[in-house]
Each structure stands twice: as structure tokens, then as C-alpha cells.
Amino acid sequence: MKKSIVRFGALAAAAALTLGFGGTPATAEDTDATPITSVPFSKTLYVGADVNYNPAWEFEFKVEPYADTTAPGDAHNYPATDEIYEGVAGGLAVPTTVTAAQAVAGTGNARQDLAIDANVFTEPGIYRYLVTEKTGTVKGMTYDSDQHIVDLYVQYNDNGNGDLHVTNVIVSEPGGTKETGGDAHADGSFSGIRFENTYASAGDTDKPGDNPDGSLHDVTVSNTVTGNQGDHTLDFTYTVDYTSSNGVTLKYKKGDDAWTDIASGGTVTLKHGESFVLGGLADGDTYTITETQLEGYRGKVNDGEWGDVGANVATGSLAMAGAHAPAAFTNNRAGSIPTGIFINYTPYWVLGGASLVLAVALLRKRNRLADQL
């Protein structure tokens, strides 16, 4: 939960110094404080480098009267005489939807206002509302589950006609934990009512620390060439077919190259020892990775059976039960060394050697006989 105290109005800075961010007590007395007519909030969306997203995706929010009117305690400086009421319908209005194009990190944060309508209140007091983000339908999107309690301080204005207006706003967590901290983050986003979303793979280390973890998955495809005739310089071609439940184009990354779009039916080549990553697979996505094998090679995927040409195919779907297993292709080409030719000629070499020895012996015997004559 992000910690921040939200203060609005022309007297906010002075009030913060004197009341410790506690807010002006809501009493029936008239006040000349500047009326507050809206409560701003921000939305950020982190999109991983390994995925594409639809800029038209919408995020919706819910504002409702909050029935838990327990005073948060001394930390908020609520006077004991102040009564906290469940908010009146229409007193704090839900904003319009925010699109992913507005909220994506790196292009600015979407800023919206919750409109305050003081005309719905009939008496002074502290009126409480709960602001949440609705869980959307984009698969693999991590939606923000944080809850923000918004207390509106309603008082009479100073015109003497009994009109009511809002003079202060305090944001807190359910259970009364006071939100503390600065009014803005380094990126300029508002820190009081702030929602963060993540559309990225699990384990993404580049996401901002405030954003929730991603829940998409990647599949690593690798190629290993084995055998005494396996050529480590040859390119093997892999065809990637998939269906995206979110209707987006997936990305792939080969080695240290940048992430690149790949349409269903696209191809990637790998030599021995190379690999590529197919990124951003969501729950419900399916994929098929087919290797076009080269003549004379047999292949297998992971711990599967060895197959002949055309049989090396990896298929899968994601149930989001955990990180997906890699698709490890192995291609083997082996041949026998023709050593039998030497064995077949051995008897002839032996016979020839014996004949030569015999010829030398007969020649020497003849020479001795000739010497005796």
C-alpha cells in the first residue's frame, strides 16, 4: 500500500503545519475555507519490454459510500465530538475510464478527478467513501487491489444561508492506518489515490518497485546439435504459430538482440547453442513451434522421442500454474567410421608376407648350393 496523506485547498500548507496533516474538524460552525470540488488521483501502467499491449484497453474505478465509520484514532486528529457518516450517494463521483494509452509508464501518468458534489449533503460531518479499481478482463494484466478510504469534511460556508461545502479531504487505508508521505512521486504522479497496474512477465526486474508483479510467461526455445557429423554452423528454422487471448502480437528476443514483433506463422533461425524467447504469453494462449529439420538429422523436443524429418514439433498452452517449461530442441546426425575395409584385406597382406619370406628362403638356399659347386 502506498503511503500518503492527501490535502487540498488554499489553506492546505498552513493546516498541515498546525494540525499534523490531521485535517480541519468538521463542525457546524461557518467557515471561509476555500471549497474543495474534486479529489485527484493517478493511474500508472507498466508494460514489459517483452510484450505488446492494446492502447485502447480501459481501466474502470468504483466509488461507493463506505459503511465502516470507525474513527481512525488520534493519528488523524479526529476530535472525539466529530461523527463519521457513511458517504451519501453522489457526493463523490467515479471518474471516467482511463485507457492504457493514457496510463502506460514512460508516456506520463493518467490523471483524473473524483468530482465532489456538496449539494447532496444535508448536515455537516465527515462523510466516508471507498475508492477501488475494478478487476478487468485483460488476461495477464495485474490489477491494483488497493483500497482507499476518502473522508470528506463537510461544513457550512460563510454566506449565512446554510449552504454546505467540503473544506478538507483525508485519504487513509481500511482499518484506520494513516497514509503518510509526500504529495507527489518523482515521476510527478499524485501519491494520495494512486493505482498501479502491470502487464509484464513474471520475474520482470525492470518494473517500478511500487507496481505489482507481472503474471505473463515466456517460453525459451533452444537448439542443440549432437553427433559426430552434426554441423554446428547450420541454421535450423522454427515456425511459431500461436493464438493470443488478448488479441495482441507477441514478441521474441534472440540472444542479446532487441525484442521484436513476431506474427503467428513467423519464423526464427537458430544454430547450435542458440536460443530465443517467445514473450508475453497469457492464460488461455496456445502456441506451436515447429522445426524444419535438415536432411540426415533426427530430432526431439525436451525429453520426447527421437523423430525423423518433420516430426520435431513443440506444442503447448498456458494454465498459469507457474513458469512454463522451455522448448529444448535436439538435432542429431551420426555416422559409422568405415574401419571394416582394413579387416577385409588383412588375410591378403598376411598371405603376401608369407610368400615373400618363403621366396627369400628359397633364394638363399639356392645361393648356398651354388657356392658348394
MILUMDREN-792541 format. One record per residue: x, y, z of N, C-alpha, C in turn. Coordinates in steps of 0.1 Angstrom, whole numbers, plus 5000, padded with zeros to 4 digits. Example, Ala and Ser with C-alpha at 12.3 -4.5 7.8 and 13.67 -1.06 7.14 Angstrom:
BEGIN
513249435078512349555078513249675078512849785071513749895071512950005079
This chain:
BEGIN
500849885000500050005000500950125000500650224991501450344991501050435002501950505008501650585020501650725016500550795018500450945016499251005022499451125026498351205031497951305021496751315018496251405007495651525013496051645009495551765014495251865002494151925003493752014992493252154997493152244988492652374992493752474994493352604995494352714996495052715009494352665020494952665033495652535036495852445027496452315030497852325036498752405031500052405036500052455051499352565054499352615068498652515077497552455072496852355081497752235084498552195074499452085076500452105087500952225088501952265098501252265112500052315113499452325126498752205131498252125121497452005125498151875123499351875118500051755115499351665105498851725095498051655084496751595089496251645100495051585106493851635100493751755094492551795087491851885097490951975091490152065099488951995104488651995117487551935123486251975116485351885114484051915108483051955119482752075119481752125129480652205122479652245129478552315124478852465122480052515126480352655125480652695111480352815108480652865094482152875092482552865080483952875077484152945064485253015062485553085050486653005042486952885045487852805038487452785024488452775015488252765001487552624998486352624992485752494990486552404981486452274983487152174975486152104966486352104954485352054944485751924938486951874940487351744934488551684941488751554939489851484945490651414934491851454931492551394920493151264924493451184914494151054916494951024903495850934904496650894893496650744890496950714878497050574873498250554865499050454869500250414861500150274856500650244845500750114839502150084834502749974840504049934835503849824825504449844813504349744802505749694800505949564801507349504800507849514785509149514784509749524771509449404762509049294768508849164761507349154756506549254758505149234754504649354746503549334739502749434733501449454740500849574739499649594746498649674737497449674740496449744733496149884739496549994733496350124740494950154743493950084737492550114740492050034752492849954758492349884770491949984780490849964787490350064797490450004811490650104820490650074834489450144841488650084849487550144855487650144870486950234876487150254891485750264897485750234910484450234917484550324930483550414931483450494943482150464950482150434962480950394969481050444983479850474989479750515003480350395012481150425022481850325030481150315043480650195047479850175059480650175072481950145071482750135083483150285086482550335097482750475101483550485114484350375117485150385128486250485127486350575138487350675137488750615137489650665128490950605127491850625139491450725148492250735160492950865161493850885171494551005173495451045161495950945154496850975143496251075133494951075132494251165122493751285129493951305142493451425149491951445148491251335147489751345147489251385161488651505162488051535176487051435180486951405193486051305198484651335195484351465193482951505191482551495176483451475167483151465153482551325150481551325143480851205139481151175124481551045122481851005108480650935102480150975091478950925084479350845072478550745069478650675057478350775046479250775035479050875025477650875018477250985013476051005006476250974992475350894986475550864971475550994963476551004954476751114946477651224951478051214964478851314970480251304964480751184960482051174954481851084941482051144930481651074917482850994911482550884905483550804899484050874886485350864883485950934872485550854859485850924848485750854835486850744835486650654825487650544824489050594819490050524823491450564819491850454809492450494798492950394788494350364790494850254785496150214787497150314780496650374769497550474763497850594772496850624780497050734790497950694801497850574805498450534818499750464817500150424805501450344803502650424808503450354815504650414821505550454810506250574812507150624801506550734793505150734793504550844785503650934794503850924807503151004816502050924823501650974834500550914842499250974839498250884839496850934837496451004849495851124848495351204860493851224858493151194868491651214867491251274880490051324880489451384892488151314896488051294910486851244915486051374919484951394912484151514914483351514927483451624935482651634947481451724945480351674949479051744948478551764963478851884968478451924982476951934983476251944972474751974973473951854979474651734978473951614983473951604998474751675005474851675020473851765026473251715037472251795044472651845058473851805062474351845075475851835075476551905084477951895084478351765090479651725088480151605093481351555084481851435088482851365080482151255072482251255059481551165051482551075044482350945045483450845041483050765029484050755020483850685007485050585006484750474998485750384994486050384979487250404975487650414961488550284958488150214948488850094943488850084928489750004923489849974909489049844906488249844896487549724892488549624885488349504887489249404880488649384866489549404857489149404843489349264837489249254824489149124817490449094809491449184809492649164801493449054808493648944801494348824807495848864809496348824820497748854823498048994829496949084829497049214835496949204850497949264857497849264872497149394876495949374881495149494885495449524900495249654903495549704916494449674926494749604937493749564947493649664959494449774958494449864970493149934972492849954984491650034987491950164994491250264990491550404995490250455002490350485015489250555021489350705020488350765015488350915014487350975023487751055032486951135041486751275037485551315035485251455031484751535043485451645046485051725057484051835052482751815056481651905051481352005062481352135059481052245068480152345061479452425070478752545065479752645059479352715048480152815043479852945051480453055047480353175055479353275049478453225040477453325035476253335043476153255054475053265063473753205058473753145046472453085041472352935043473252885051473152735054473752645044474452695034474952615023476152535029476352415024477452325029478552315018479752305022480852275012481852195019482752135011483852055015485152135017485652135029486852215032488152135034488052005035489251925036488951785032490051715028489951575024491151495030490851375036491851295041491751155035492851095030492850965025493550875034492950755037493550655046493350515041493850425048493750285045492550225053491950115048491050045057491649995070490950015081491449985094492050105101492050215094492450345100493850375099494750295092496150335091496250465083496950555089497150685083498150675072497850735060498750735049499650855051500950835051501850945053502850955041503551065040504451075029504251205022505051225011504951345003503651344995503551464988502351474980502551434966503751404962503951364948505251274947505251184937506351104934507351174925508451114923509551184915509051194900508151094896507651104882506551204880506151274891505151374890503751324893503551194895502251134897501751164911500451174913499851204925499951084935500251104947500550994956499450964966498351034966497351004975496450894971495650914960494950804954495650764942496350654942497250614932497050464929496850434916496650294912497750254902498250134905499350084896498949954890499249934877499049804870500249764863500349634861501549574854501049474844501649494832501449404821502849354816503349254823504749214820504849064825505949004821506248864825506648854840506348744846506648724860508148724861508648794872510048804874510748924867509949004860510449124853511149214864512449234862513149314872513249464869512649504857512749644853511549724858510449654863509249724867509549814879508849924880508950014892508649934905509249974916509049904928507649904934506950014930505550024935504549934928504949904916503949824907503949674912502749614911502649474914503449384904503649264908504449174900503649134887504349114876503649064864503248924865502348874856501848744856501948674843502548744833502648674820503848584820504048504810505148404810505848404796507048364796507848344784508248204782508448164769508948034766510248044759511247974764512547974758512747854748513147884736513347784726514847774723515447654724516847644722517147534712518347534706518747434697520147374701520247244701521547174704521747074693522947084687523246984676524246884682524046754680524946654685525246554674526146464677526646364667527946394661528646294656529946314650529946374636528746384631528546454618527646574619527346614631526446734633527246864631526646944622527247074618526747184627527647244635527247354644527147484637527347494624527247624617525947634609525147524609523947524601522847604608521947664601520747734606519547634606518947614617517647544618516547644619515447624611514347714611513147674620512647764627511547734637510347824633509247764630507947834627507147854640506747974643506048004656504548034652503647944656502247974655501647984669500648084670500048104683498748174682497948164693496748244694496848324707496648444706496648534718495248564723495048534736493748554741493348704743494448784742494248934743494248994729494448914719494448964705495649054702496849034708497949114706499049034699499949104692501149044686502149014696502748894696503748864706505148914701506048914711507448954707508348834710509548844703510548744706511948814707512848744714514248804716515248694714516148714705517148614702518448664707519048584716520348624722520248764729521148844725521248984731520549084722519849034711519149124703517949194710517449294704516249364710515049284708513949314716512649244714512049294701511549194694510949224680509649154679508749224672507349164670507549034661506648944664506548824656505148784654504648784642503248744639503148594639501948544642501748404641502048354627502948244627503448194614504748244611505348334619506648384617507748284620508948304615510048214617511248274623512048194630513248224637514248114633515548154631516548054629517548054640518047924643518947904654520047814649521247844653522447754651522547674665523547584664523847514677524147614688523647584700523847664711523147794712522347834702521547954702520147924708519448034712518048024717517348154715516048154715515248274715514048254725513548374730512548374740511248424733510148354734508848404730508148464742507848594742507448664754506048694755505548714767504248774769503048674767503248554770502048454769501148464781499848474779498948494789498048364791497348364802496448254804495448234792495348124787494448094775495248104762496448154762497248144749497648004746497747974733498247854728499347884718500347784717501447804707501847674702502447674690503047564684504347604677505447544681506747574675507247454667507347474654507747364645509147384639509947284640511247294635511347224621511847294612512147244598513447174599513447044599514746974601515446954588516746944589517646934577517846784574518146754562518246614557519346544565519146424569520146344576520046364591519246464597519146484611517946424617518046374629516946334637516846424649515546454653515446544664514446504674514446574685513446554696513346694703512246704711511946824719511946784734512646854742512746824756513146674758512246604765512546454768511746364759511246414748510446334739511246234731510546164722511146054714511846114702512846054698513546094686512646074674512646174665511746164653512546184641511946154629512546174617512246314612512646344600512446474594510946514594510646634599509246684600508546644613509146574622508546524634508846604646509646704645510146784657509246904659508246894667507246994669507047004684507047134689506647164703505347234704504447184711503147254713502847274728502047374731501747394745500647504747500147504759499247614763499547644777499047764781499447814795498247804804498347744815497347744825497747834837498847904836499347994845499547934859499947804859500247744872501647764876502447834868503847864871504547884858505847904860506747934848506647814838506547844826506347744816507747674812507647544810508847474806509447514793510747514791511347554779511047454768511247494756511147404744512647384739513247274744514647244741514647144729515147194717515247104706516647054705516746924702518046854700518046784686519046814678519246754665520546674664520446554659521546464659521846404645523046404642523546344629524846264632524746134630525946054634526145954622527445914620527745814610528845724615528945604609529945504613531245524605532345514612533645524606533945384598534245394585534445264577535745194580535845134592537145064596537144924590536044864586535944724581536844694569537144804561537944784549539344724552539944764563541244724567541144574572540144544578539944404583539744304571539044344561538844254550540144224542541044324541542344294534543444234542543244214555544244164563544744024559543843924555544443794551545343804539545043894530545843904518547243964521547244054530548544114535549344004542548743924550549443814556549943714546549143674537549543574526550743624518550643754514551743814507553043814514552943844527554143854536554743714537553943614538554443474540555143434527554543464515555143434502556443494501556643624505557843694504558943624512558543584525559543514533560043384527559043314521559443184515560343204503560043304495560843334483562343364487562443444498563843484503564543364507563843274515564443154520564943064508564143044498564542954487565743024479565743154478566843214471568143194478568143204491569343194499569843044499568842954498569242814497569942784484569442844473570042814460571442874459571542994466572843054465573942974473573542904484574442824491574842704483573942644476574242524467575142564456574942684451575842734440577242754445577442794457578742814463579442684465578742584468579342444471579942384458579242414447579742364434580942434430
